[in-house]
Amino acid sequence: MGFFNLFKKKLKLTDDLFGELTYMTSKDASLNVYEGNVRFQGSYIGIGVDADENGPTKEQKEFFKKLDATYNHIKENIIIPFLKKELEDALEHTGLEDFDNQFEFDGISIERIKDENVKWSITYYSNPMRHYVTVDFVNMEPTLTGIDG
């Protein structure tokens, strides 16, 4: 990145679902992403949507709407059981009994949708651990947990 690229104006887009998004580009166009804040479950969280210059796709928007509509079910039946298993050692003193107070929403990322498989992730800030925890998914199947630091 050259010195003058630091001052390059970022492309902004106002999306009908996601609101104002900033287009972050890379030399590898497959890594381009729109970032912003979106209303989800009554609060604003960060959103990252992998997309080209045309913006988020209809499929990505429909998937996000489905996540919002079914989040409580996903949280109770998929996310919490997965994190209990994955973070057992890290949470041995506090357990995972009050998820909504122990884990604060940070954001959601949705990759480009290919072959009806949706790769996405959800990130929380864990108060007991004092770290960000990210769960990667393929469709509704959690595949990996990442902890910053």
C-alpha positions as CSV (number, residue, x, y, z in Angstrom):
1,M,0.0,0.0,0.0
2,G,1.5,3.3,-1.0
3,F,1.4,6.5,1.1
4,F,-1.3,8.1,-1.0
5,N,-3.6,5.1,-0.7
6,L,-4.0,6.0,3.0
7,F,-6.1,9.0,1.9
8,K,-8.1,7.2,-0.8
9,K,-11.8,7.7,-0.3
10,K,-13.7,4.5,0.6
11,L,-16.8,3.6,-1.3
12,K,-20.0,3.9,0.8
13,L,-23.2,2.2,0.0
14,T,-26.6,2.6,1.7
15,D,-28.2,-0.8,1.6
16,D,-32.0,-1.3,2.1
17,L,-31.4,-3.9,4.8
18,F,-27.9,-3.3,6.2
19,G,-27.9,0.5,6.1
20,E,-24.7,2.4,5.5
21,L,-21.8,0.2,4.5
22,T,-18.2,0.9,3.7
23,Y,-16.6,-1.1,0.9
24,M,-13.2,-2.4,1.9
25,T,-11.1,-3.5,-1.1
26,S,-8.1,-5.7,-1.4
27,K,-5.7,-6.6,-4.2
28,D,-7.4,-9.9,-4.2
29,A,-11.0,-9.0,-5.2
30,S,-12.4,-12.2,-3.6
31,L,-11.5,-10.7,-0.2
32,N,-13.5,-7.5,-0.7
33,V,-16.0,-6.9,2.0
34,Y,-18.7,-4.4,3.1
35,E,-18.6,-3.4,6.7
36,G,-21.0,-1.4,8.9
37,N,-23.5,-1.7,11.8
38,V,-26.9,-3.3,11.5
39,R,-29.8,-3.8,13.8
40,F,-30.0,-7.4,14.9
41,Q,-32.1,-8.7,17.8
42,G,-33.0,-5.2,18.9
43,S,-29.4,-3.9,19.1
44,Y,-26.8,-2.7,16.7
45,I,-23.9,-5.0,15.9
46,G,-21.1,-5.1,13.4
47,I,-21.7,-6.6,10.0
48,G,-19.3,-7.9,7.4
49,V,-20.6,-9.1,4.1
50,D,-18.2,-10.5,1.4
51,A,-19.3,-9.0,-1.9
52,D,-18.3,-7.3,-5.1
53,E,-18.9,-3.7,-6.0
54,N,-22.6,-4.4,-6.5
55,G,-23.1,-4.9,-2.8
56,P,-24.6,-7.7,-0.7
57,T,-26.6,-10.2,-2.7
58,K,-30.3,-11.1,-2.3
59,E,-29.2,-14.5,-0.9
60,Q,-27.0,-12.9,1.7
61,K,-29.8,-10.6,2.8
62,E,-32.3,-13.4,3.0
63,F,-29.8,-15.4,5.1
64,F,-29.3,-12.5,7.5
65,K,-33.1,-12.1,7.8
66,K,-33.4,-15.8,8.6
67,L,-30.7,-15.5,11.3
68,D,-32.5,-12.7,12.9
69,A,-35.8,-14.5,12.8
70,T,-34.5,-17.8,14.2
71,Y,-31.6,-16.5,16.4
72,N,-33.1,-17.6,19.8
73,H,-33.5,-21.1,18.5
74,I,-30.0,-21.1,17.0
75,K,-28.5,-19.7,20.2
76,E,-30.3,-22.2,22.5
77,N,-29.9,-25.3,20.4
78,I,-26.7,-24.8,18.5
79,I,-24.4,-22.0,19.8
80,I,-24.7,-22.6,23.6
81,P,-24.2,-26.4,23.5
82,F,-21.3,-25.9,21.1
83,L,-19.6,-23.3,23.3
84,K,-20.2,-25.3,26.4
85,K,-18.2,-28.1,24.9
86,E,-15.5,-25.9,23.2
87,L,-14.9,-23.6,26.1
88,E,-15.3,-26.1,28.9
89,D,-11.8,-25.5,30.3
90,A,-11.9,-21.7,29.8
91,L,-15.2,-21.4,31.7
92,E,-14.6,-24.0,34.3
93,H,-15.0,-21.5,37.2
94,T,-18.0,-19.6,35.8
95,G,-19.8,-22.2,33.7
96,L,-22.2,-21.0,31.0
97,E,-25.4,-20.5,32.9
98,D,-26.2,-16.9,32.0
99,F,-25.2,-16.7,28.3
100,D,-26.8,-13.4,27.6
101,N,-24.9,-11.6,30.4
102,Q,-21.7,-13.5,29.9
103,F,-21.5,-13.0,26.1
104,E,-22.2,-9.7,24.4
105,F,-22.9,-9.6,20.7
106,D,-20.2,-8.1,18.6
107,G,-20.9,-9.0,15.0
108,I,-21.8,-11.3,12.2
109,S,-19.9,-12.0,9.0
110,I,-21.4,-13.6,5.9
111,E,-19.2,-14.9,3.1
112,R,-20.3,-15.1,-0.5
113,I,-22.9,-17.9,-0.9
114,K,-21.8,-20.7,-3.2
115,D,-23.7,-23.9,-4.0
116,E,-26.3,-23.2,-1.3
117,N,-23.6,-23.5,1.4
118,V,-23.5,-20.5,3.6
119,K,-20.2,-19.8,5.5
120,W,-20.7,-17.3,8.2
121,S,-19.5,-16.4,11.7
122,I,-20.8,-14.8,14.8
123,T,-18.6,-13.0,17.3
124,Y,-19.2,-12.3,21.0
125,Y,-17.3,-10.6,23.7
126,S,-16.9,-13.0,26.6
127,N,-17.1,-11.1,29.9
128,P,-15.7,-14.0,32.0
129,M,-12.8,-14.6,29.6
130,R,-12.3,-11.0,28.7
131,H,-11.7,-12.0,25.0
132,Y,-13.7,-12.1,21.8
133,V,-15.0,-15.5,20.8
134,T,-15.9,-16.3,17.2
135,V,-17.9,-19.3,16.0
136,D,-17.5,-20.2,12.3
137,F,-20.4,-22.1,10.6
138,V,-21.2,-23.8,7.4
139,N,-25.0,-23.4,7.1
140,M,-26.2,-24.1,10.7
141,E,-23.3,-26.4,11.7
142,P,-20.6,-24.9,13.9
143,T,-17.1,-25.8,12.6
144,L,-14.6,-23.9,14.6
145,T,-14.2,-21.6,17.6
146,G,-11.6,-18.8,17.7
147,I,-10.5,-16.8,20.7
148,D,-8.6,-13.6,20.2
149,G,-5.4,-13.3,22.3
